[in-house]
Amino acid sequence: MYIGIKTDYVVEQETDSLEIYLNLKEVSNMLAVSSQTIINYIKEKNMPYHRIGKDGQYKFLQSEIHTWSKKQ
């Protein structure tokens, strides 16, 4: 299932407790850039991310990406 955000997205107070994790592909689709560009954003522009699981996949909290993208 694709979960995306828009720059005018507003988090309602009652949904704040539900954190939605996105994978690398979902974030790259959401921002309309390649997966490699997302990795570059992590290194060069301090894009927030988490390494989750035993294989350390990149995961992104939707709320953090929303906040970060508004500052760019």
N, CA, C and O atoms as a Tripos MOL2 file, in Angstrom:
@<TRIPOS>MOLECULE
protein
  288   287    72     0     0
PROTEIN
NO_CHARGES

@<TRIPOS>ATOM
      1 N           0.8470   -1.1840    0.0000 N.3       1 MET1
      2 CA          0.0000    0.0000    0.0000 C.3       1 MET1
      3 C           0.8810    1.2310    0.0000 C.2       1 MET1
      4 O           1.8050    1.3240    0.8090 O.2       1 MET1
      5 N           0.6210    2.1740   -0.8820 N.am      2 TYR2
      6 CA          1.3820    3.4090   -0.9580 C.3       2 TYR2
      7 C           0.8090    4.4210    0.0210 C.2       2 TYR2
      8 O          -0.3950    4.6740    0.0460 O.2       2 TYR2
      9 N           1.6900    4.9880    0.8190 N.am      3 ILE3
     10 CA          1.2860    6.0300    1.7610 C.3       3 ILE3
     11 C           2.1420    7.2390    1.4550 C.2       3 ILE3
     12 O           3.3690    7.1550    1.5100 O.2       3 ILE3
     13 N           1.5330    8.3410    1.1400 N.am      4 GLY4
     14 CA          2.2850    9.5420    0.8240 C.3       4 GLY4
     15 C           1.7750   10.7320    1.5860 C.2       4 GLY4
     16 O           0.7210   10.6810    2.2190 O.2       4 GLY4
     17 N           2.5280   11.7990    1.5200 N.am      5 ILE5
     18 CA          2.0990   13.0370    2.1500 C.3       5 ILE5
     19 C           2.2180   14.1580    1.1330 C.2       5 ILE5
     20 O           2.9630   14.0580    0.1580 O.2       5 ILE5
     21 N           1.4930   15.1960    1.3700 N.am      6 LYS6
     22 CA          1.5880   16.3960    0.5600 C.3       6 LYS6
     23 C           2.1550   17.4920    1.4500 C.2       6 LYS6
     24 O           2.1140   17.3830    2.6750 O.2       6 LYS6
     25 N           2.6820   18.5450    0.8380 N.am      7 THR7
     26 CA          3.2880   19.5990    1.6450 C.3       7 THR7
     27 C           2.2670   20.3430    2.4840 C.2       7 THR7
     28 O           2.6320   20.9760    3.4740 O.2       7 THR7
     29 N           0.9890   20.2810    2.1110 N.am      8 ASP8
     30 CA         -0.0400   20.9500    2.9050 C.3       8 ASP8
     31 C          -0.7230   19.9920    3.8860 C.2       8 ASP8
     32 O          -1.7740   20.3110    4.4410 O.2       8 ASP8
     33 N          -0.1280   18.8340    4.0920 N.am      9 TYR9
     34 CA         -0.6590   17.8160    4.9940 C.3       9 TYR9
     35 C          -0.6710   18.3260    6.4330 C.2       9 TYR9
     36 O           0.3150   18.8910    6.9050 O.2       9 TYR9
     37 N          -1.7800   18.1250    7.1210 N.am     10 VAL10
     38 CA         -1.9090   18.5360    8.5110 C.3      10 VAL10
     39 C          -2.1990   17.3000    9.3570 C.2      10 VAL10
     40 O          -3.1410   16.5580    9.0810 O.2      10 VAL10
     41 N          -1.3870   17.0870   10.3830 N.am     11 VAL11
     42 CA         -1.6000   15.9510   11.2700 C.3      11 VAL11
     43 C          -2.6040   16.3640   12.3290 C.2      11 VAL11
     44 O          -2.3920   17.3300   13.0620 O.2      11 VAL11
     45 N          -3.6900   15.6260   12.4020 N.am     12 GLU12
     46 CA         -4.7050   15.8980   13.4160 C.3      12 GLU12
     47 C          -4.1910   15.4070   14.7620 C.2      12 GLU12
     48 O          -3.4380   14.4350   14.8260 O.2      12 GLU12
     49 N          -4.5870   16.0640   15.8150 N.am     13 GLN13
     50 CA         -4.0980   15.7230   17.1350 C.3      13 GLN13
     51 C          -4.3990   14.2740   17.5010 C.2      13 GLN13
     52 O          -3.5650   13.6210   18.1270 O.2      13 GLN13
     53 N          -5.5580   13.7570   17.1310 N.am     14 GLU14
     54 CA         -5.9150   12.3970   17.5020 C.3      14 GLU14
     55 C          -5.1010   11.3510   16.7550 C.2      14 GLU14
     56 O          -5.0490   10.2050   17.2030 O.2      14 GLU14
     57 N          -4.4590   11.6910   15.6280 N.am     15 THR15
     58 CA         -3.6380   10.7320   14.9020 C.3      15 THR15
     59 C          -2.1530   10.8750   15.2090 C.2      15 THR15
     60 O          -1.3450   10.1080   14.6850 O.2      15 THR15
     61 N          -1.7740   11.8360   16.0430 N.am     16 ASP16
     62 CA         -0.3640   12.0230   16.3640 C.3      16 ASP16
     63 C           0.2680   10.7890   16.9790 C.2      16 ASP16
     64 O           1.4580   10.5490   16.7730 O.2      16 ASP16
     65 N          -0.4870   10.0040   17.7250 N.am     17 SER17
     66 CA          0.0750    8.8440   18.3940 C.3      17 SER17
     67 C           0.3330    7.6860   17.4250 C.2      17 SER17
     68 O           1.0340    6.7370   17.7760 O.2      17 SER17
     69 N          -0.2190    7.7520   16.2260 N.am     18 LEU18
     70 CA         -0.0160    6.7070   15.2260 C.3      18 LEU18
     71 C           1.1040    7.1280   14.2830 C.2      18 LEU18
     72 O           0.9010    7.9470   13.3870 O.2      18 LEU18
     73 N           2.2740    6.5660   14.4930 N.am     19 GLU19
     74 CA          3.4040    6.9000   13.6460 C.3      19 GLU19
     75 C           3.4350    5.9480   12.4560 C.2      19 GLU19
     76 O           3.3820    4.7300   12.6270 O.2      19 GLU19
     77 N           3.5190    6.4970   11.2710 N.am     20 ILE20
     78 CA          3.5260    5.7040   10.0580 C.3      20 ILE20
     79 C           4.9450    5.6800    9.4960 C.2      20 ILE20
     80 O           5.5290    6.7260    9.2110 O.2      20 ILE20
     81 N           5.4900    4.4780    9.3400 N.am     21 TYR21
     82 CA          6.8060    4.3210    8.7310 C.3      21 TYR21
     83 C           6.6530    4.1020    7.2360 C.2      21 TYR21
     84 O           5.7710    3.3690    6.7870 O.2      21 TYR21
     85 N           7.5180    4.7430    6.4780 N.am     22 LEU22
     86 CA          7.5680    4.5880    5.0350 C.3      22 LEU22
     87 C           8.8940    3.9320    4.6740 C.2      22 LEU22
     88 O           9.8860    4.1080    5.3810 O.2      22 LEU22
     89 N           8.9170    3.1820    3.5850 N.am     23 ASN23
     90 CA         10.1850    2.6220    3.1380 C.3      23 ASN23
     91 C          10.8310    3.5590    2.1180 C.2      23 ASN23
     92 O          10.2520    4.5810    1.7480 O.2      23 ASN23
     93 N          12.0210    3.2050    1.6740 N.am     24 LEU24
     94 CA         12.7850    4.0530    0.7660 C.3      24 LEU24
     95 C          12.0240    4.3190   -0.5290 C.2      24 LEU24
     96 O          12.0090    5.4500   -1.0150 O.2      24 LEU24
     97 N          11.4000    3.2990   -1.0870 N.am     25 LYS25
     98 CA         10.6530    3.4570   -2.3420 C.3      25 LYS25
     99 C           9.4600    4.4000   -2.1620 C.2      25 LYS25
    100 O           9.1910    5.2310   -3.0280 O.2      25 LYS25
    101 N           8.7500    4.2720   -1.0440 N.am     26 GLU26
    102 CA          7.5890    5.1290   -0.7970 C.3      26 GLU26
    103 C           8.0090    6.5980   -0.6600 C.2      26 GLU26
    104 O           7.3310    7.4900   -1.1710 O.2      26 GLU26
    105 N           9.1150    6.8430    0.0250 N.am     27 VAL27
    106 CA          9.5870    8.2180    0.1870 C.3      27 VAL27
    107 C          10.0720    8.7760   -1.1480 C.2      27 VAL27
    108 O           9.8100    9.9350   -1.4670 O.2      27 VAL27
    109 N          10.7730    7.9640   -1.9230 N.am     28 SER28
    110 CA         11.2420    8.4560   -3.2230 C.3      28 SER28
    111 C          10.0660    8.7480   -4.1530 C.2      28 SER28
    112 O          10.1060    9.7250   -4.9000 O.2      28 SER28
    113 N           9.0210    7.9200   -4.1220 N.am     29 ASN29
    114 CA          7.8180    8.1980   -4.9140 C.3      29 ASN29
    115 C           7.1110    9.4480   -4.4210 C.2      29 ASN29
    116 O           6.6540   10.2660   -5.2200 O.2      29 ASN29
    117 N           7.0230    9.5940   -3.1200 N.am     30 MET30
    118 CA          6.3420   10.7320   -2.5290 C.3      30 MET30
    119 C           7.0110   12.0540   -2.9180 C.2      30 MET30
    120 O           6.3330   13.0400   -3.2100 O.2      30 MET30
    121 N           8.3470   12.0620   -2.9190 N.am     31 LEU31
    122 CA          9.0900   13.2810   -3.2320 C.3      31 LEU31
    123 C           9.4530   13.3800   -4.7120 C.2      31 LEU31
    124 O          10.0740   14.3510   -5.1450 O.2      31 LEU31
    125 N           9.0580   12.3630   -5.4820 N.am     32 ALA32
    126 CA          9.3080   12.3240   -6.9340 C.3      32 ALA32
    127 C          10.7940   12.4440   -7.2710 C.2      32 ALA32
    128 O          11.1860   13.2020   -8.1570 O.2      32 ALA32
    129 N          11.6060   11.6820   -6.5490 N.am     33 VAL33
    130 CA         13.0420   11.6050   -6.8090 C.3      33 VAL33
    131 C          13.4570   10.1370   -6.7400 C.2      33 VAL33
    132 O          12.6700    9.2900   -6.3150 O.2      33 VAL33
    133 N          14.6710    9.8350   -7.1500 N.am     34 SER34
    134 CA         15.1510    8.4540   -7.1220 C.3      34 SER34
    135 C          15.5210    8.0320   -5.6960 C.2      34 SER34
    136 O          15.6910    8.8640   -4.8050 O.2      34 SER34
    137 N          15.6380    6.7360   -5.5140 N.am     35 SER35
    138 CA         16.0700    6.2100   -4.2190 C.3      35 SER35
    139 C          17.4750    6.6930   -3.8760 C.2      35 SER35
    140 O          17.7720    6.9780   -2.7160 O.2      35 SER35
    141 N          18.3350    6.7840   -4.8850 N.am     36 GLN36
    142 CA         19.6950    7.2810   -4.6470 C.3      36 GLN36
    143 C          19.6740    8.7340   -4.1830 C.2      36 GLN36
    144 O          20.4940    9.1240   -3.3510 O.2      36 GLN36
    145 N          18.7590    9.5370   -4.7020 N.am     37 THR37
    146 CA         18.6350   10.9230   -4.2610 C.3      37 THR37
    147 C          18.2250   10.9800   -2.7970 C.2      37 THR37
    148 O          18.7080   11.8360   -2.0540 O.2      37 THR37
    149 N          17.3470   10.0860   -2.3730 N.am     38 ILE38
    150 CA         16.9560   10.0350   -0.9580 C.3      38 ILE38
    151 C          18.1730    9.7190   -0.0980 C.2      38 ILE38
    152 O          18.3690   10.3370    0.9480 O.2      38 ILE38
    153 N          18.9860    8.7660   -0.5270 N.am     39 ILE39
    154 CA         20.2040    8.4390    0.2230 C.3      39 ILE39
    155 C          21.1410    9.6440    0.2680 C.2      39 ILE39
    156 O          21.7760    9.8960    1.2930 O.2      39 ILE39
    157 N          21.2320   10.3820   -0.8230 N.am     40 ASN40
    158 CA         22.0360   11.6100   -0.8300 C.3      40 ASN40
    159 C          21.4590   12.6510    0.1290 C.2      40 ASN40
    160 O          22.2110   13.3310    0.8260 O.2      40 ASN40
    161 N          20.1300   12.7810    0.1690 N.am     41 TYR41
    162 CA         19.4950   13.7080    1.1090 C.3      41 TYR41
    163 C          19.8370   13.3350    2.5520 C.2      41 TYR41
    164 O          20.0610   14.2100    3.3880 O.2      41 TYR41
    165 N          19.8750   12.0500    2.8350 N.am     42 ILE42
    166 CA         20.2300   11.5930    4.1840 C.3      42 ILE42
    167 C          21.6340   12.0610    4.5380 C.2      42 ILE42
    168 O          21.8710   12.5640    5.6370 O.2      42 ILE42
    169 N          22.5660   11.8930    3.6010 N.am     43 LYS43
    170 CA         23.9700   12.2350    3.8480 C.3      43 LYS43
    171 C          24.2270   13.7340    3.8180 C.2      43 LYS43
    172 O          24.9740   14.2520    4.6480 O.2      43 LYS43
    173 N          23.6160   14.4370    2.8660 N.am     44 GLU44
    174 CA         23.9550   15.8340    2.6270 C.3      44 GLU44
    175 C          23.0040   16.8410    3.2660 C.2      44 GLU44
    176 O          23.4200   17.9470    3.6110 O.2      44 GLU44
    177 N          21.7370   16.4740    3.4270 N.am     45 LYS45
    178 CA         20.7490   17.4300    3.9200 C.3      45 LYS45
    179 C          20.1170   16.9840    5.2330 C.2      45 LYS45
    180 O          19.0930   17.5290    5.6450 O.2      45 LYS45
    181 N          20.7160   16.0040    5.8880 N.am     46 ASN46
    182 CA         20.2430   15.5210    7.1860 C.3      46 ASN46
    183 C          18.7750   15.0970    7.1930 C.2      46 ASN46
    184 O          18.0440   15.3840    8.1410 O.2      46 ASN46
    185 N          18.3540   14.4210    6.1430 N.am     47 MET47
    186 CA         16.9920   13.8840    6.1180 C.3      47 MET47
    187 C          16.8740   12.8500    7.2470 C.2      47 MET47
    188 O          17.7340   11.9780    7.3750 O.2      47 MET47
    189 N          15.8250   12.9400    8.0560 N.am     48 PRO48
    190 CA         15.6730   11.9900    9.1640 C.3      48 PRO48
    191 C          15.3290   10.5880    8.6690 C.2      48 PRO48
    192 O          14.5240   10.4210    7.7530 O.2      48 PRO48
    193 N          15.9480    9.5880    9.2860 N.am     49 TYR49
    194 CA         15.6820    8.2020    8.9170 C.3      49 TYR49
    195 C          15.9540    7.3020   10.1100 C.2      49 TYR49
    196 O          16.5110    7.7370   11.1180 O.2      49 TYR49
    197 N          15.5580    6.0550    9.9850 N.am     50 HIS50
    198 CA         15.7800    5.0390   11.0090 C.3      50 HIS50
    199 C          16.2280    3.7760   10.2920 C.2      50 HIS50
    200 O          15.7890    3.5040    9.1750 O.2      50 HIS50
    201 N          17.1000    3.0060   10.9280 N.am     51 ARG51
    202 CA         17.5010    1.7030   10.4030 C.3      51 ARG51
    203 C          16.7840    0.6670   11.2480 C.2      51 ARG51
    204 O          17.0050    0.5830   12.4560 O.2      51 ARG51
    205 N          15.9340   -0.1140   10.6200 N.am     52 ILE52
    206 CA         15.0730   -1.0360   11.3480 C.3      52 ILE52
    207 C          15.2550   -2.4500   10.8020 C.2      52 ILE52
    208 O          15.4460   -2.6530    9.6030 O.2      52 ILE52
    209 N          15.1920   -3.4090   11.7000 N.am     53 GLY53
    210 CA         15.2830   -4.8080   11.3140 C.3      53 GLY53
    211 C          16.7060   -5.3180   11.3200 C.2      53 GLY53
    212 O          17.6640   -4.5500   11.4100 O.2      53 GLY53
    213 N          16.8230   -6.6260   11.2240 N.am     54 LYS54
    214 CA         18.1510   -7.2250   11.2850 C.3      54 LYS54
    215 C          18.9950   -6.9090   10.0560 C.2      54 LYS54
    216 O          20.2230   -6.9760   10.1180 O.2      54 LYS54
    217 N          18.3510   -6.5650    8.9340 N.am     55 ASP55
    218 CA         19.0990   -6.1780    7.7410 C.3      55 ASP55
    219 C          19.2890   -4.6690    7.6300 C.2      55 ASP55
    220 O          19.8980   -4.1970    6.6700 O.2      55 ASP55
    221 N          18.7800   -3.9020    8.5960 N.am     56 GLY56
    222 CA         19.0130   -2.4560    8.6700 C.3      56 GLY56
    223 C          18.4360   -1.6440    7.5310 C.2      56 GLY56
    224 O          19.0800   -0.7190    7.0360 O.2      56 GLY56
    225 N          17.2200   -1.9850    7.1080 N.am     57 GLN57
    226 CA         16.5870   -1.2320    6.0230 C.3      57 GLN57
    227 C          16.2820    0.1950    6.4620 C.2      57 GLN57
    228 O          15.9880    0.4530    7.6290 O.2      57 GLN57
    229 N          16.3580    1.1160    5.5030 N.am     58 TYR58
    230 CA         15.9740    2.4950    5.7750 C.3      58 TYR58
    231 C          14.4670    2.5620    5.9700 C.2      58 TYR58
    232 O          13.7090    2.0180    5.1680 O.2      58 TYR58
    233 N          14.0350    3.2270    7.0300 N.am     59 LYS59
    234 CA         12.6220    3.5030    7.2790 C.3      59 LYS59
    235 C          12.5100    4.9680    7.6760 C.2      59 LYS59
    236 O          13.4200    5.5350    8.2800 O.2      59 LYS59
    237 N          11.3900    5.5610    7.3280 N.am     60 PHE60
    238 CA         11.1880    6.9930    7.5390 C.3      60 PHE60
    239 C           9.8400    7.2160    8.2070 C.2      60 PHE60
    240 O           8.8230    6.6880    7.7590 O.2      60 PHE60
    241 N           9.8360    7.9970    9.2720 N.am     61 LEU61
    242 CA          8.5700    8.3570    9.8980 C.3      61 LEU61
    243 C           7.9120    9.4290    9.0370 C.2      61 LEU61
    244 O           8.5340   10.4340    8.6930 O.2      61 LEU61
    245 N           6.6730    9.2040    8.7000 N.am     62 GLN62
    246 CA          5.9440   10.1280    7.8340 C.3      62 GLN62
    247 C           5.9590   11.5450    8.4100 C.2      62 GLN62
    248 O           6.1610   12.5080    7.6700 O.2      62 GLN62
    249 N           5.7510   11.6790    9.7060 N.am     63 SER63
    250 CA          5.7110   13.0020   10.3300 C.3      63 SER63
    251 C           7.0690   13.7030   10.2370 C.2      63 SER63
    252 O           7.1210   14.9150   10.0320 O.2      63 SER63
    253 N           8.1650   12.9560   10.3850 N.am     64 GLU64
    254 CA          9.4960   13.5540   10.2930 C.3      64 GLU64
    255 C           9.8090   14.0060    8.8720 C.2      64 GLU64
    256 O          10.4080   15.0630    8.6730 O.2      64 GLU64
    257 N           9.4060   13.2100    7.8840 N.am     65 ILE65
    258 CA          9.6400   13.5820    6.4870 C.3      65 ILE65
    259 C           8.8130   14.8120    6.1270 C.2      65 ILE65
    260 O           9.2800   15.6990    5.4130 O.2      65 ILE65
    261 N           7.6080   14.8530    6.6190 N.am     66 HIS66
    262 CA          6.7560   16.0150    6.3660 C.3      66 HIS66
    263 C           7.4140   17.2810    6.9290 C.2      66 HIS66
    264 O           7.5110   18.2880    6.2270 O.2      66 HIS66
    265 N           7.8550   17.2400    8.1550 N.am     67 THR67
    266 CA          8.5000   18.3910    8.7910 C.3      67 THR67
    267 C           9.7900   18.7560    8.0580 C.2      67 THR67
    268 O          10.0410   19.9330    7.8000 O.2      67 THR67
    269 N          10.6000   17.7710    7.7250 N.am     68 TRP68
    270 CA         11.8520   18.0140    7.0260 C.3      68 TRP68
    271 C          11.6160   18.6430    5.6510 C.2      68 TRP68
    272 O          12.3140   19.5810    5.2680 O.2      68 TRP68
    273 N          10.6370   18.1270    4.9160 N.am     69 SER69
    274 CA         10.3950   18.6200    3.5460 C.3      69 SER69
    275 C           9.8940   20.0660    3.5530 C.2      69 SER69
    276 O          10.1560   20.8120    2.6090 O.2      69 SER69
    277 N           9.1880   20.4640    4.5920 N.am     70 LYS70
    278 CA          8.7110   21.8480    4.6760 C.3      70 LYS70
    279 C           9.8770   22.8220    4.8740 C.2      70 LYS70
    280 O           9.7750   23.9920    4.5070 O.2      70 LYS70
    281 N          10.9770   22.3440    5.4510 N.am     71 LYS71
    282 CA         12.1450   23.2000    5.6980 C.3      71 LYS71
    283 C          13.0650   23.3150    4.4970 C.2      71 LYS71
    284 O          13.9520   24.1680    4.4740 O.2      71 LYS71
    285 N          12.8640   22.4670    3.4990 N.am     72 GLN72
    286 CA         13.7680   22.4530    2.3290 C.3      72 GLN72
    287 C          13.3520   23.4690    1.2970 C.2      72 GLN72
    288 O          13.9980   23.5910    0.2560 O.2      72 GLN72
@<TRIPOS>BOND
     1     1     2 1
     2     2     3 1
     3     3     4 2
     4     3     5 am
     5     5     6 1
     6     6     7 1
     7     7     8 2
     8     7     9 am
     9     9    10 1
    10    10    11 1
    11    11    12 2
    12    11    13 am
    13    13    14 1
    14    14    15 1
    15    15    16 2
    16    15    17 am
    17    17    18 1
    18    18    19 1
    19    19    20 2
    20    19    21 am
    21    21    22 1
    22    22    23 1
    23    23    24 2
    24    23    25 am
    25    25    26 1
    26    26    27 1
    27    27    28 2
    28    27    29 am
    29    29    30 1
    30    30    31 1
    31    31    32 2
    32    31    33 am
    33    33    34 1
    34    34    35 1
    35    35    36 2
    36    35    37 am
    37    37    38 1
    38    38    39 1
    39    39    40 2
    40    39    41 am
    41    41    42 1
    42    42    43 1
    43    43    44 2
    44    43    45 am
    45    45    46 1
    46    46    47 1
    47    47    48 2
    48    47    49 am
    49    49    50 1
    50    50    51 1
    51    51    52 2
    52    51    53 am
    53    53    54 1
    54    54    55 1
    55    55    56 2
    56    55    57 am
    57    57    58 1
    58    58    59 1
    59    59    60 2
    60    59    61 am
    61    61    62 1
    62    62    63 1
    63    63    64 2
    64    63    65 am
    65    65    66 1
    66    66    67 1
    67    67    68 2
    68    67    69 am
    69    69    70 1
    70    70    71 1
    71    71    72 2
    72    71    73 am
    73    73    74 1
    74    74    75 1
    75    75    76 2
    76    75    77 am
    77    77    78 1
    78    78    79 1
    79    79    80 2
    80    79    81 am
    81    81    82 1
    82    82    83 1
    83    83    84 2
    84    83    85 am
    85    85    86 1
    86    86    87 1
    87    87    88 2
    88    87    89 am
    89    89    90 1
    90    90    91 1
    91    91    92 2
    92    91    93 am
    93    93    94 1
    94    94    95 1
    95    95    96 2
    96    95    97 am
    97    97    98 1
    98    98    99 1
    99    99   100 2
   100    99   101 am
   101   101   102 1
   102   102   103 1
   103   103   104 2
   104   103   105 am
   105   105   106 1
   106   106   107 1
   107   107   108 2
   108   107   109 am
   109   109   110 1
   110   110   111 1
   111   111   112 2
   112   111   113 am
   113   113   114 1
   114   114   115 1
   115   115   116 2
   116   115   117 am
   117   117   118 1
   118   118   119 1
   119   119   120 2
   120   119   121 am
   121   121   122 1
   122   122   123 1
   123   123   124 2
   124   123   125 am
   125   125   126 1
   126   126   127 1
   127   127   128 2
   128   127   129 am
   129   129   130 1
   130   130   131 1
   131   131   132 2
   132   131   133 am
   133   133   134 1
   134   134   135 1
   135   135   136 2
   136   135   137 am
   137   137   138 1
   138   138   139 1
   139   139   140 2
   140   139   141 am
   141   141   142 1
   142   142   143 1
   143   143   144 2
   144   143   145 am
   145   145   146 1
   146   146   147 1
   147   147   148 2
   148   147   149 am
   149   149   150 1
   150   150   151 1
   151   151   152 2
   152   151   153 am
   153   153   154 1
   154   154   155 1
   155   155   156 2
   156   155   157 am
   157   157   158 1
   158   158   159 1
   159   159   160 2
   160   159   161 am
   161   161   162 1
   162   162   163 1
   163   163   164 2
   164   163   165 am
   165   165   166 1
   166   166   167 1
   167   167   168 2
   168   167   169 am
   169   169   170 1
   170   170   171 1
   171   171   172 2
   172   171   173 am
   173   173   174 1
   174   174   175 1
   175   175   176 2
   176   175   177 am
   177   177   178 1
   178   178   179 1
   179   179   180 2
   180   179   181 am
   181   181   182 1
   182   182   183 1
   183   183   184 2
   184   183   185 am
   185   185   186 1
   186   186   187 1
   187   187   188 2
   188   187   189 am
   189   189   190 1
   190   190   191 1
   191   191   192 2
   192   191   193 am
   193   193   194 1
   194   194   195 1
   195   195   196 2
   196   195   197 am
   197   197   198 1
   198   198   199 1
   199   199   200 2
   200   199   201 am
   201   201   202 1
   202   202   203 1
   203   203   204 2
   204   203   205 am
   205   205   206 1
   206   206   207 1
   207   207   208 2
   208   207   209 am
   209   209   210 1
   210   210   211 1
   211   211   212 2
   212   211   213 am
   213   213   214 1
   214   214   215 1
   215   215   216 2
   216   215   217 am
   217   217   218 1
   218   218   219 1
   219   219   220 2
   220   219   221 am
   221   221   222 1
   222   222   223 1
   223   223   224 2
   224   223   225 am
   225   225   226 1
   226   226   227 1
   227   227   228 2
   228   227   229 am
   229   229   230 1
   230   230   231 1
   231   231   232 2
   232   231   233 am
   233   233   234 1
   234   234   235 1
   235   235   236 2
   236   235   237 am
   237   237   238 1
   238   238   239 1
   239   239   240 2
   240   239   241 am
   241   241   242 1
   242   242   243 1
   243   243   244 2
   244   243   245 am
   245   245   246 1
   246   246   247 1
   247   247   248 2
   248   247   249 am
   249   249   250 1
   250   250   251 1
   251   251   252 2
   252   251   253 am
   253   253   254 1
   254   254   255 1
   255   255   256 2
   256   255   257 am
   257   257   258 1
   258   258   259 1
   259   259   260 2
   260   259   261 am
   261   261   262 1
   262   262   263 1
   263   263   264 2
   264   263   265 am
   265   265   266 1
   266   266   267 1
   267   267   268 2
   268   267   269 am
   269   269   270 1
   270   270   271 1
   271   271   272 2
   272   271   273 am
   273   273   274 1
   274   274   275 1
   275   275   276 2
   276   275   277 am
   277   277   278 1
   278   278   279 1
   279   279   280 2
   280   279   281 am
   281   281   282 1
   282   282   283 1
   283   283   284 2
   284   283   285 am
   285   285   286 1
   286   286   287 1
   287   287   288 2
@<TRIPOS>SUBSTRUCTURE
     1 MET1         2 RESIDUE 1 A MET
     2 TYR2         6 RESIDUE 1 A TYR
     3 ILE3        10 RESIDUE 1 A ILE
     4 GLY4        14 RESIDUE 1 A GLY
     5 ILE5        18 RESIDUE 1 A ILE
     6 LYS6        22 RESIDUE 1 A LYS
     7 THR7        26 RESIDUE 1 A THR
     8 ASP8        30 RESIDUE 1 A ASP
     9 TYR9        34 RESIDUE 1 A TYR
    10 VAL10       38 RESIDUE 1 A VAL
    11 VAL11       42 RESIDUE 1 A VAL
    12 GLU12       46 RESIDUE 1 A GLU
    13 GLN13       50 RESIDUE 1 A GLN
    14 GLU14       54 RESIDUE 1 A GLU
    15 THR15       58 RESIDUE 1 A THR
    16 ASP16       62 RESIDUE 1 A ASP
    17 SER17       66 RESIDUE 1 A SER
    18 LEU18       70 RESIDUE 1 A LEU
    19 GLU19       74 RESIDUE 1 A GLU
    20 ILE20       78 RESIDUE 1 A ILE
    21 TYR21       82 RESIDUE 1 A TYR
    22 LEU22       86 RESIDUE 1 A LEU
    23 ASN23       90 RESIDUE 1 A ASN
    24 LEU24       94 RESIDUE 1 A LEU
    25 LYS25       98 RESIDUE 1 A LYS
    26 GLU26      102 RESIDUE 1 A GLU
    27 VAL27      106 RESIDUE 1 A VAL
    28 SER28      110 RESIDUE 1 A SER
    29 ASN29      114 RESIDUE 1 A ASN
    30 MET30      118 RESIDUE 1 A MET
    31 LEU31      122 RESIDUE 1 A LEU
    32 ALA32      126 RESIDUE 1 A ALA
    33 VAL33      130 RESIDUE 1 A VAL
    34 SER34      134 RESIDUE 1 A SER
    35 SER35      138 RESIDUE 1 A SER
    36 GLN36      142 RESIDUE 1 A GLN
    37 THR37      146 RESIDUE 1 A THR
    38 ILE38      150 RESIDUE 1 A ILE
    39 ILE39      154 RESIDUE 1 A ILE
    40 ASN40      158 RESIDUE 1 A ASN
    41 TYR41      162 RESIDUE 1 A TYR
    42 ILE42      166 RESIDUE 1 A ILE
    43 LYS43      170 RESIDUE 1 A LYS
    44 GLU44      174 RESIDUE 1 A GLU
    45 LYS45      178 RESIDUE 1 A LYS
    46 ASN46      182 RESIDUE 1 A ASN
    47 MET47      186 RESIDUE 1 A MET
    48 PRO48      190 RESIDUE 1 A PRO
    49 TYR49      194 RESIDUE 1 A TYR
    50 HIS50      198 RESIDUE 1 A HIS
    51 ARG51      202 RESIDUE 1 A ARG
    52 ILE52      206 RESIDUE 1 A ILE
    53 GLY53      210 RESIDUE 1 A GLY
    54 LYS54      214 RESIDUE 1 A LYS
    55 ASP55      218 RESIDUE 1 A ASP
    56 GLY56      222 RESIDUE 1 A GLY
    57 GLN57      226 RESIDUE 1 A GLN
    58 TYR58      230 RESIDUE 1 A TYR
    59 LYS59      234 RESIDUE 1 A LYS
    60 PHE60      238 RESIDUE 1 A PHE
    61 LEU61      242 RESIDUE 1 A LEU
    62 GLN62      246 RESIDUE 1 A GLN
    63 SER63      250 RESIDUE 1 A SER
    64 GLU64      254 RESIDUE 1 A GLU
    65 ILE65      258 RESIDUE 1 A ILE
    66 HIS66      262 RESIDUE 1 A HIS
    67 THR67      266 RESIDUE 1 A THR
    68 TRP68      270 RESIDUE 1 A TRP
    69 SER69      274 RESIDUE 1 A SER
    70 LYS70      278 RESIDUE 1 A LYS
    71 LYS71      282 RESIDUE 1 A LYS
    72 GLN72      286 RESIDUE 1 A GLN
